[in-house]
Amino acid sequence: MDLNRLYQWCCNWLQHERPGSVIRLSDFDRLCRTLQSGDVLLIDGRSRLDEALKTVTSSRWSRACLYLGQLHDIADPALRRQLSDYLPCSADTRLIVEARLDSGVRLRTLSALEHEHLRICRPRGLQAEESGAALRHVISRLGLGAQRSWFAMVVLLLPWGWLPRRWRCSAFAALAGSLLRQLVGTPIGEAFEFVQFPVLPLIKQQRDGKARLFSRQPGIYFAADFDHSPYLDVIKYPFVDQLDNTRIRLQPWNGPHAELASVGDSTPAEADRQEKTDRVVRLVE
């Protein structure tokens, strides 16, 4: 077996999606209708790679990707042509930018995440021009980190659980090369930095009593950074039945609000029941 095949085998072994033991709370159809261009998607993940990254960050979210929107929604014709050349698809295809261990930063369809547990993080107050600039910046990073890196394999296989939690992120950042930095969500953080949108800045009190934001220049962004950021809102969306899991015992919900609004129903008469559905989701998460 040559080195290229061995490297690809190692990538496949680390990225192989194992059967999930936790119920997915994501309703993919509702998620597609909720998403907006520029939203950050956090991935729970079920692979050995995801488990290693979650151990490093002590978070349930392993990786982050950026939602670009549908191809026909992108206003810049040159950008649409660039995306079409990179990934031939129809005009209504929903696109994301994510990083893979074997190919670096790349363009994929949103449908690739259909069976994942996801969380939507939306930048608060980001203007359309700023969002477009951030998208162009992250698209310019396509192909970054595609070089083969055996050192990245070794770093991922280290026993991170043996280290104290407070040392894991800093140790990983010190060891992570270009590939690992792209993998966890750094291209998205750098795109927000490019338009001067804060993710996790340092707030310092000035002598005149005014507070000012300072960039921490971490050099690496983890999925947990977007989850913890006070400048990104977590968008809630209801989930529907998961009756394919026979281990779950269901208890009927009795009372005046037992019949909830159907998925996609947006009539004013159903607003109160939809609010209660969202409240249930918040309690579960």
C-alpha positions as a Python dict, from the first residue, in 0.01 Angstrom:
ca = {
    (1, 'M'): (0, 0, 0),
    (2, 'D'): (150, 336, -105),
    (3, 'L'): (149, 641, 120),
    (4, 'N'): (-137, 814, -64),
    (5, 'R'): (-369, 517, -17),
    (6, 'L'): (-263, 476, 344),
    (7, 'Y'): (-330, 843, 413),
    (8, 'Q'): (-674, 823, 251),
    (9, 'W'): (-753, 510, 453),
    (10, 'C'): (-661, 694, 775),
    (11, 'C'): (-882, 989, 674),
    (12, 'N'): (-1175, 759, 601),
    (13, 'W'): (-1125, 578, 932),
    (14, 'L'): (-1125, 904, 1130),
    (15, 'Q'): (-1417, 1057, 938),
    (16, 'H'): (-1638, 748, 924),
    (17, 'E'): (-1980, 840, 1063),
    (18, 'R'): (-2071, 586, 1329),
    (19, 'P'): (-2435, 519, 1424),
    (20, 'G'): (-2554, 785, 1666),
    (21, 'S'): (-2665, 690, 2016),
    (22, 'V'): (-2843, 1022, 2081),
    (23, 'I'): (-3173, 1129, 1926),
    (24, 'R'): (-3129, 1402, 1669),
    (25, 'L'): (-3325, 1712, 1766),
    (26, 'S'): (-3289, 1861, 1419),
    (27, 'D'): (-3579, 1871, 1175),
    (28, 'F'): (-3387, 1910, 850),
    (29, 'D'): (-3680, 2043, 642),
    (30, 'R'): (-3757, 2310, 902),
    (31, 'L'): (-3388, 2391, 928),
    (32, 'C'): (-3367, 2453, 552),
    (33, 'R'): (-3653, 2702, 572),
    (34, 'T'): (-3501, 2875, 876),
    (35, 'L'): (-3148, 2920, 741),
    (36, 'Q'): (-3027, 3253, 605),
    (37, 'S'): (-2717, 3330, 404),
    (38, 'G'): (-2421, 3387, 639),
    (39, 'D'): (-2549, 3159, 917),
    (40, 'V'): (-2298, 2939, 1097),
    (41, 'L'): (-2390, 2572, 1134),
    (42, 'L'): (-2241, 2382, 1427),
    (43, 'I'): (-2207, 2006, 1378),
    (44, 'D'): (-2239, 1755, 1660),
    (45, 'G'): (-2077, 1478, 1459),
    (46, 'R'): (-2047, 1103, 1511),
    (47, 'S'): (-1699, 1019, 1383),
    (48, 'R'): (-1372, 952, 1566),
    (49, 'L'): (-1253, 1289, 1440),
    (50, 'D'): (-1555, 1462, 1593),
    (51, 'E'): (-1508, 1284, 1924),
    (52, 'A'): (-1143, 1396, 1938),
    (53, 'L'): (-1236, 1760, 1868),
    (54, 'K'): (-1517, 1754, 2125),
    (55, 'T'): (-1273, 1620, 2384),
    (56, 'V'): (-1033, 1906, 2308),
    (57, 'T'): (-1297, 2178, 2344),
    (58, 'S'): (-1516, 2009, 2610),
    (59, 'S'): (-1815, 2097, 2389),
    (60, 'R'): (-2081, 1890, 2214),
    (61, 'W'): (-2003, 2074, 1887),
    (62, 'S'): (-1701, 1951, 1695),
    (63, 'R'): (-1690, 2149, 1370),
    (64, 'A'): (-1844, 2457, 1209),
    (65, 'C'): (-1945, 2535, 852),
    (66, 'L'): (-2085, 2845, 682),
    (67, 'Y'): (-2416, 2849, 494),
    (68, 'L'): (-2388, 3039, 164),
    (69, 'G'): (-2752, 3011, 57),
    (70, 'Q'): (-2905, 2892, -268),
    (71, 'L'): (-2697, 2946, -577),
    (72, 'H'): (-2951, 3177, -744),
    (73, 'D'): (-2964, 3395, -428),
    (74, 'I'): (-2599, 3502, -464),
    (75, 'A'): (-2607, 3850, -615),
    (76, 'D'): (-2254, 3859, -763),
    (77, 'P'): (-2260, 3688, -1108),
    (78, 'A'): (-1885, 3625, -1100),
    (79, 'L'): (-1919, 3455, -762),
    (80, 'R'): (-2205, 3239, -893),
    (81, 'R'): (-1993, 3130, -1188),
    (82, 'Q'): (-1702, 3050, -958),
    (83, 'L'): (-1922, 2833, -736),
    (84, 'S'): (-2081, 2661, -1036),
    (85, 'D'): (-1739, 2578, -1177),
    (86, 'Y'): (-1624, 2445, -840),
    (87, 'L'): (-1938, 2235, -778),
    (88, 'P'): (-2176, 2194, -1074),
    (89, 'C'): (-2531, 2208, -936),
    (90, 'S'): (-2877, 2346, -1002),
    (91, 'A'): (-2970, 2706, -921),
    (92, 'D'): (-3179, 2612, -616),
    (93, 'T'): (-2908, 2401, -449),
    (94, 'R'): (-2825, 2506, -93),
    (95, 'L'): (-2450, 2538, -47),
    (96, 'I'): (-2216, 2534, 252),
    (97, 'V'): (-1842, 2575, 300),
    (98, 'E'): (-1680, 2327, 534),
    (99, 'A'): (-1342, 2160, 580),
    (100, 'R'): (-1257, 1792, 550),
    (101, 'L'): (-951, 1607, 669),
    (102, 'D'): (-875, 1466, 323),
    (103, 'S'): (-959, 1769, 108),
    (104, 'G'): (-928, 2085, 319),
    (105, 'V'): (-1178, 2369, 276),
    (106, 'R'): (-1435, 2277, 14),
    (107, 'L'): (-1783, 2349, -116),
    (108, 'R'): (-2061, 2101, -39),
    (109, 'T'): (-2438, 2083, -57),
    (110, 'L'): (-2640, 2129, 260),
    (111, 'S'): (-2802, 1789, 203),
    (112, 'A'): (-2471, 1629, 311),
    (113, 'L'): (-2564, 1728, 669),
    (114, 'E'): (-2919, 1594, 657),
    (115, 'H'): (-2858, 1323, 916),
    (116, 'E'): (-2649, 1535, 1153),
    (117, 'H'): (-2753, 1710, 1473),
    (118, 'L'): (-2700, 2079, 1395),
    (119, 'R'): (-2726, 2418, 1563),
    (120, 'I'): (-2781, 2748, 1383),
    (121, 'C'): (-2581, 3052, 1498),
    (122, 'R'): (-2676, 3380, 1328),
    (123, 'P'): (-2453, 3692, 1338),
    (124, 'R'): (-2649, 3968, 1507),
    (125, 'G'): (-2680, 4294, 1314),
    (126, 'L'): (-2457, 4191, 1024),
    (127, 'Q'): (-2544, 4409, 724),
    (128, 'A'): (-2601, 4265, 376),
    (129, 'E'): (-2281, 4423, 239),
    (130, 'E'): (-2078, 4285, 529),
    (131, 'S'): (-2233, 3942, 491),
    (132, 'G'): (-2148, 3940, 120),
    (133, 'A'): (-1789, 4040, 192),
    (134, 'A'): (-1760, 3764, 453),
    (135, 'L'): (-1894, 3507, 205),
    (136, 'R'): (-1647, 3619, -62),
    (137, 'H'): (-1363, 3592, 190),
    (138, 'V'): (-1448, 3238, 296),
    (139, 'I'): (-1502, 3131, -67),
    (140, 'S'): (-1153, 3258, -147),
    (141, 'R'): (-1023, 3000, 101),
    (142, 'L'): (-1158, 2704, -97),
    (143, 'G'): (-885, 2442, -135),
    (144, 'L'): (-685, 2567, 164),
    (145, 'G'): (-546, 2285, 380),
    (146, 'A'): (-578, 2026, 103),
    (147, 'Q'): (-215, 1919, 142),
    (148, 'R'): (-150, 1584, 305),
    (149, 'S'): (-47, 1614, 671),
    (150, 'W'): (62, 1310, 872),
    (151, 'F'): (135, 1539, 1165),
    (152, 'A'): (-236, 1633, 1178),
    (153, 'M'): (-318, 1262, 1206),
    (154, 'V'): (-81, 1225, 1501),
    (155, 'V'): (-227, 1532, 1676),
    (156, 'L'): (-582, 1398, 1641),
    (157, 'L'): (-482, 1060, 1782),
    (158, 'L'): (-318, 1203, 2094),
    (159, 'P'): (-492, 1109, 2423),
    (160, 'W'): (-644, 1452, 2481),
    (161, 'G'): (-866, 1323, 2759),
    (162, 'W'): (-557, 1278, 2979),
    (163, 'L'): (-482, 1653, 2978),
    (164, 'P'): (-658, 1891, 3219),
    (165, 'R'): (-942, 2072, 3041),
    (166, 'R'): (-787, 2415, 3080),
    (167, 'W'): (-480, 2307, 2880),
    (168, 'R'): (-646, 2124, 2591),
    (169, 'C'): (-745, 2412, 2363),
    (170, 'S'): (-417, 2599, 2403),
    (171, 'A'): (-214, 2281, 2348),
    (172, 'F'): (-418, 2193, 2039),
    (173, 'A'): (-377, 2547, 1902),
    (174, 'A'): (0, 2527, 1953),
    (175, 'L'): (22, 2195, 1766),
    (176, 'A'): (-239, 2256, 1497),
    (177, 'G'): (-109, 2326, 1149),
    (178, 'S'): (-299, 2473, 856),
    (179, 'L'): (-518, 2166, 801),
    (180, 'L'): (-643, 2138, 1159),
    (181, 'R'): (-704, 2512, 1182),
    (182, 'Q'): (-927, 2500, 876),
    (183, 'L'): (-1100, 2186, 1001),
    (184, 'V'): (-1244, 2325, 1324),
    (185, 'G'): (-1386, 2653, 1187),
    (186, 'T'): (-1102, 2905, 1148),
    (187, 'P'): (-1198, 3015, 791),
    (188, 'I'): (-1537, 3130, 923),
    (189, 'G'): (-1386, 3322, 1213),
    (190, 'E'): (-1135, 3487, 980),
    (191, 'A'): (-1416, 3586, 742),
    (192, 'F'): (-1597, 3762, 1029),
    (193, 'E'): (-1269, 3926, 1131),
    (194, 'F'): (-1232, 4052, 774),
    (195, 'V'): (-1555, 4254, 807),
    (196, 'Q'): (-1469, 4355, 1166),
    (197, 'F'): (-1747, 4145, 1319),
    (198, 'P'): (-1656, 4021, 1669),
    (199, 'V'): (-1684, 3652, 1761),
    (200, 'L'): (-1518, 3631, 2103),
    (201, 'P'): (-1338, 3964, 2154),
    (202, 'L'): (-1179, 4095, 2470),
    (203, 'I'): (-1371, 4384, 2629),
    (204, 'K'): (-1154, 4629, 2826),
    (205, 'Q'): (-1253, 4931, 3030),
    (206, 'Q'): (-1075, 5249, 2922),
    (207, 'R'): (-958, 5527, 3154),
    (208, 'D'): (-1242, 5749, 3033),
    (209, 'G'): (-1489, 5485, 3153),
    (210, 'K'): (-1586, 5362, 2805),
    (211, 'A'): (-1565, 4994, 2710),
    (212, 'R'): (-1380, 4896, 2393),
    (213, 'L'): (-1349, 4571, 2197),
    (214, 'F'): (-1007, 4423, 2126),
    (215, 'S'): (-930, 4131, 1898),
    (216, 'R'): (-767, 3842, 2080),
    (217, 'Q'): (-596, 3724, 1757),
    (218, 'P'): (-626, 3360, 1856),
    (219, 'G'): (-515, 3226, 1519),
    (220, 'I'): (-768, 2945, 1554),
    (221, 'Y'): (-1146, 2931, 1596),
    (222, 'F'): (-1333, 2635, 1738),
    (223, 'A'): (-1701, 2552, 1690),
    (224, 'A'): (-1754, 2622, 2060),
    (225, 'D'): (-1638, 2983, 2007),
    (226, 'F'): (-1939, 3053, 1782),
    (227, 'D'): (-2169, 2879, 2030),
    (228, 'H'): (-2042, 3089, 2322),
    (229, 'S'): (-2022, 3420, 2136),
    (230, 'P'): (-2260, 3690, 2267),
    (231, 'Y'): (-2272, 3836, 1914),
    (232, 'L'): (-2422, 3530, 1747),
    (233, 'D'): (-2780, 3432, 1823),
    (234, 'V'): (-2874, 3066, 1858),
    (235, 'I'): (-3177, 3011, 1632),
    (236, 'K'): (-3431, 2761, 1763),
    (237, 'Y'): (-3652, 2551, 1539),
    (238, 'P'): (-3895, 2274, 1637),
    (239, 'F'): (-3820, 1907, 1584),
    (240, 'V'): (-4069, 1646, 1476),
    (241, 'D'): (-4122, 1279, 1560),
    (242, 'Q'): (-3832, 1036, 1577),
    (243, 'L'): (-4042, 720, 1568),
    (244, 'D'): (-3770, 525, 1390),
    (245, 'N'): (-3603, 476, 1729),
    (246, 'T'): (-3788, 185, 1890),
    (247, 'R'): (-3615, 233, 2225),
    (248, 'I'): (-3813, 550, 2295),
    (249, 'R'): (-4132, 525, 2498),
    (250, 'L'): (-4375, 804, 2412),
    (251, 'Q'): (-4618, 960, 2656),
    (252, 'P'): (-4912, 1149, 2496),
    (253, 'W'): (-4919, 1518, 2585),
    (254, 'N'): (-5265, 1597, 2720),
    (255, 'G'): (-5420, 1938, 2761),
    (256, 'P'): (-5550, 2228, 2552),
    (257, 'H'): (-5226, 2256, 2352),
    (258, 'A'): (-5180, 1888, 2268),
    (259, 'E'): (-5233, 1955, 1896),
    (260, 'L'): (-4946, 2175, 1778),
    (261, 'A'): (-4913, 2361, 1452),
    (262, 'S'): (-4798, 2153, 1160),
    (263, 'V'): (-4447, 2204, 1027),
    (264, 'G'): (-4441, 2507, 799),
    (265, 'D'): (-4773, 2647, 924),
    (266, 'S'): (-4731, 3019, 975),
    (267, 'T'): (-5088, 3144, 1013),
    (268, 'P'): (-5147, 3399, 1292),
    (269, 'A'): (-5398, 3171, 1461),
    (270, 'E'): (-5127, 2913, 1523),
    (271, 'A'): (-4865, 3159, 1656),
    (272, 'D'): (-4941, 3088, 2021),
    (273, 'R'): (-4909, 2712, 1978),
    (274, 'Q'): (-4585, 2755, 1776),
    (275, 'E'): (-4440, 2962, 2061),
    (276, 'K'): (-4510, 2679, 2303),
    (277, 'T'): (-4339, 2435, 2066),
    (278, 'D'): (-4028, 2653, 2065),
    (279, 'R'): (-4043, 2668, 2443),
    (280, 'V'): (-4038, 2288, 2459),
    (281, 'V'): (-3731, 2284, 2235),
    (282, 'R'): (-3550, 2530, 2459),
    (283, 'L'): (-3622, 2314, 2762),
    (284, 'V'): (-3492, 2001, 2586),
    (285, 'E'): (-3172, 2163, 2467),
}
